[in-house]
Amino acid sequence: MSKVDKKIKRKKSRLIFLIIILLTSTFFILYTKTSFFYISSIEVNGNEKITDDKLVLASGIIIDENIFKTNLKIAKENILLHPYIKDARIQRKLPNKILININERKETAIIEYIGSYVYIDEEGIVLNILSEKNDKGIIEIDGLEINSPKIGNKIEFKDEEIKHKIFEFINNSRELGLSNSFERVIIDEAHRAVIYMENGGEVAFGTLDDVKYKLNFLISILKELESKNQGYRTIHLDKGNNAVIIKDND
């Protein structure tokens, strides 16, 4: 390398060093002496059940706090304490904005418990316990014995053998779009279900076996009755392989 090249290289190195010093000094001044990095807004996305204000309050993030002093890990842990929050992602958007992305738990069933109504999600997490029902389109299930429910914990059935069958019934009914037409479902001690439909009809579902097949079978029956403009009082799926339909005029 020639002397000229060495001299140019030294000048470039000094220039880079000066730029780094300048940038570091500028950042230090902005960080300590100005409000440039103070949080001015918090944006919340993905929430439907919980308001933006409640989520921001739960996070503990404060407007006008330095964005680098905000502990995002603790903020996330705070948000996840809320029973309706399944997951959360929090990130800084420099210079002064916080983004909170939420994945909420959805109410999929209501279970009656000593005069109250226990709201659970598809995983069985207890989301809320209310004295009155305030939602439609969510399956209400009566006749089940459960241990004392606690918000934020998984629901516990006294008969654990029915647990898998119940969630198979709930989740398949929702995925197939049937749950909106169910008014109430009563399950007896032998694990036999009777579905009371919103239109006033009943479905004697039988035991909670072959749930997906029986629900699809029920859909096909309802579509056929609707196509013929026929009503029904009771649809029996508990009489063997063939359905027995008692129509309104029978």
C-alpha positions in Angstrom: 0.0 0.0 0.0 1.4 3.4 -1.0 1.9 6.3 1.4 -0.9 8.2 -0.3 -3.3 5.2 0.2 -2.3 4.9 3.8 -2.9 8.6 4.3 -6.4 8.4 2.7 -7.2 5.4 4.8 -6.2 7.2 8.0 -8.4 10.2 7.1 -11.3 7.9 6.4 -10.9 6.2 9.7 -10.8 9.6 11.5 -13.9 10.7 9.6 -15.8 7.6 10.6 -14.7 8.0 14.2 -15.9 11.6 14.2 -19.2 10.7 12.7 -19.7 8.0 15.4 -18.8 10.5 18.1 -21.2 13.0 16.6 -24.1 10.5 16.3 -23.5 9.3 19.8 -23.4 12.8 21.2 -26.6 13.7 19.3 -28.4 10.6 20.6 -27.2 11.3 24.1 -28.6 14.9 24.0 -31.9 13.7 22.5 -32.1 11.0 25.1 -31.3 13.0 28.2 -32.0 16.7 27.4 -35.1 16.7 25.1 -38.5 15.1 24.8 -37.7 13.6 21.4 -38.0 10.0 22.7 -40.9 10.6 25.1 -43.9 8.4 24.3 -46.6 10.5 22.6 -49.0 7.8 21.4 -49.8 4.1 22.1 -51.5 2.2 19.2 -53.5 -0.9 20.0 -54.6 -3.5 17.3 -56.5 -6.8 17.3 -58.7 -6.1 20.3 -62.5 -6.4 20.1 -63.7 -7.2 23.6 -61.4 -5.0 25.6 -61.1 -1.3 25.0 -57.8 0.4 24.0 -57.8 2.4 27.2 -58.2 -0.7 29.4 -55.3 -2.4 27.6 -53.0 0.6 27.9 -53.8 0.9 31.6 -53.2 -2.8 32.1 -49.8 -2.6 30.3 -48.5 0.1 32.7 -47.0 2.1 29.8 -47.2 5.8 30.4 -47.5 8.6 27.9 -44.5 11.1 28.1 -42.2 8.4 29.6 -38.9 7.9 27.8 -39.5 5.1 25.2 -36.2 3.4 26.1 -37.1 3.3 29.8 -40.3 1.4 29.1 -39.9 -2.3 30.0 -41.7 -4.1 27.2 -41.4 -7.5 28.8 -43.1 -6.4 32.0 -45.8 -4.5 30.0 -46.5 -7.8 28.1 -46.7 -9.8 31.3 -49.1 -7.2 32.7 -51.4 -7.5 29.7 -51.4 -11.3 29.7 -52.8 -11.2 33.2 -56.2 -10.3 31.6 -58.2 -13.5 31.1 -59.4 -12.4 27.6 -55.8 -11.9 26.3 -54.3 -15.0 24.7 -51.1 -13.3 23.4 -49.6 -9.9 23.0 -46.8 -8.3 21.1 -45.4 -4.9 22.1 -42.8 -3.0 20.1 -41.3 0.5 19.9 -41.8 2.6 16.8 -39.1 5.2 17.1 -39.0 8.0 18.0 -42.0 8.1 20.2 -44.7 5.5 19.5 -45.6 2.2 21.1 -47.5 -0.5 19.2 -49.5 -3.2 21.1 -50.8 -6.1 19.0 -53.4 -8.3 20.7 -54.7 -11.8 20.2 -57.9 -12.1 22.2 -59.6 -15.2 23.5 -63.1 -15.7 22.1 -66.2 -16.7 24.1 -67.3 -20.1 22.7 -69.6 -21.5 25.3 -71.6 -20.6 28.5 -72.0 -23.2 31.2 -74.6 -22.7 33.9 -73.3 -22.9 37.4 -75.4 -22.3 40.6 -77.5 -19.5 39.1 -74.5 -17.9 37.3 -73.2 -18.2 33.8 -69.5 -19.2 33.2 -68.1 -18.0 29.9 -65.2 -20.1 28.5 -63.1 -20.1 25.3 -62.3 -23.0 23.0 -59.5 -24.2 25.4 -61.7 -24.1 28.4 -60.3 -21.0 30.0 -62.8 -19.2 32.2 -63.2 -15.7 30.8 -66.0 -14.4 32.9 -68.7 -15.3 35.4 -72.0 -13.3 35.2 -75.3 -13.5 36.9 -77.1 -13.0 33.6 -76.5 -13.9 30.0 -75.6 -11.0 27.8 -74.5 -12.7 24.5 -76.3 -14.5 21.7 -74.7 -16.9 19.3 -72.7 -18.7 22.1 -73.7 -22.2 23.0 -75.3 -22.5 26.5 -74.8 -25.9 28.1 -76.7 -27.0 31.2 -76.6 -30.1 33.2 -72.9 -30.3 33.7 -71.3 -30.5 37.1 -68.2 -28.4 37.4 -65.8 -27.5 40.3 -65.7 -23.9 41.5 -64.7 -21.9 38.5 -62.0 -19.2 38.7 -61.5 -16.5 36.1 -58.3 -17.1 34.2 -58.1 -20.8 35.0 -59.2 -23.8 33.0 -62.7 -25.1 33.8 -62.8 -28.3 35.8 -65.5 -30.9 35.3 -66.4 -33.2 38.2 -66.7 -36.0 35.5 -63.4 -35.6 33.7 -64.5 -38.3 31.2 -66.9 -35.9 29.5 -64.3 -33.1 29.1 -63.0 -34.1 25.7 -66.5 -34.8 24.3 -67.8 -31.5 25.5 -65.1 -29.5 23.8 -65.4 -31.6 20.6 -69.1 -30.8 20.6 -68.6 -27.1 21.3 -65.8 -26.5 18.8 -67.3 -28.5 16.0 -70.7 -26.8 16.4 -69.0 -23.4 16.2 -66.7 -24.3 13.2 -69.7 -25.8 11.3 -71.8 -22.6 11.9 -74.4 -24.4 14.0 -73.9 -22.7 17.3 -75.7 -19.6 16.2 -78.9 -21.6 15.9 -78.7 -23.3 19.3 -80.7 -21.8 22.1 -79.5 -24.2 24.8 -78.1 -27.7 25.2 -78.9 -29.9 28.1 -76.7 -32.9 28.9 -77.8 -35.7 31.3 -75.8 -38.0 33.5 -75.5 -40.6 30.7 -73.9 -37.9 28.5 -76.9 -37.7 26.2 -77.6 -34.3 24.8 -80.8 -32.5 23.8 -80.4 -29.4 21.7 -83.1 -26.7 21.9 -83.0 -24.7 18.7 -83.7 -20.9 18.4 -86.7 -21.7 16.2 -88.4 -23.7 19.0 -87.6 -27.2 17.7 -85.6 -29.8 19.5 -82.8 -32.2 18.5 -82.4 -35.4 20.5 -78.7 -35.7 19.8 -78.1 -38.8 21.8 -74.7 -39.6 23.3 -71.7 -37.4 22.5 -70.1 -39.9 20.2 -69.3 -39.4 16.5 -70.0 -35.8 17.2 -68.7 -34.3 13.9 -70.6 -36.9 11.8 -73.9 -36.3 13.7 -73.5 -32.5 13.4 -73.0 -32.7 9.7 -75.9 -35.1 9.5 -78.0 -32.5 11.4 -77.0 -29.8 8.9 -78.1 -31.9 5.9 -81.5 -32.5 7.6 -82.0 -28.9 8.4 -81.2 -27.8 4.9 -83.6 -30.4 3.4 -86.4 -29.3 5.7 -85.7 -25.6 4.8 -85.7 -26.4 1.1 -89.2 -28.0 1.5 -90.3 -25.2 3.8 -91.2 -27.7 6.5 -91.0 -27.1 10.2 -90.3 -29.7 12.8 -90.9 -30.3 16.5 -88.2 -32.9 17.2 -85.3 -34.4 15.2 -84.2 -37.7 16.7 -80.5 -38.6 16.1 -80.7 -41.1 19.0 -82.7 -43.8 17.2 -80.0 -45.6 15.3 -78.4 -44.8 12.0 -81.5 -43.1 10.5 -82.9 -39.8 11.8 -86.6 -39.7 12.9 -88.2 -36.4 12.2 -91.4 -35.4 14.0 -92.9 -32.5 11.9 -95.1 -29.7 13.1 -98.2 -31.2 11.7 -97.6 -34.8 12.9 
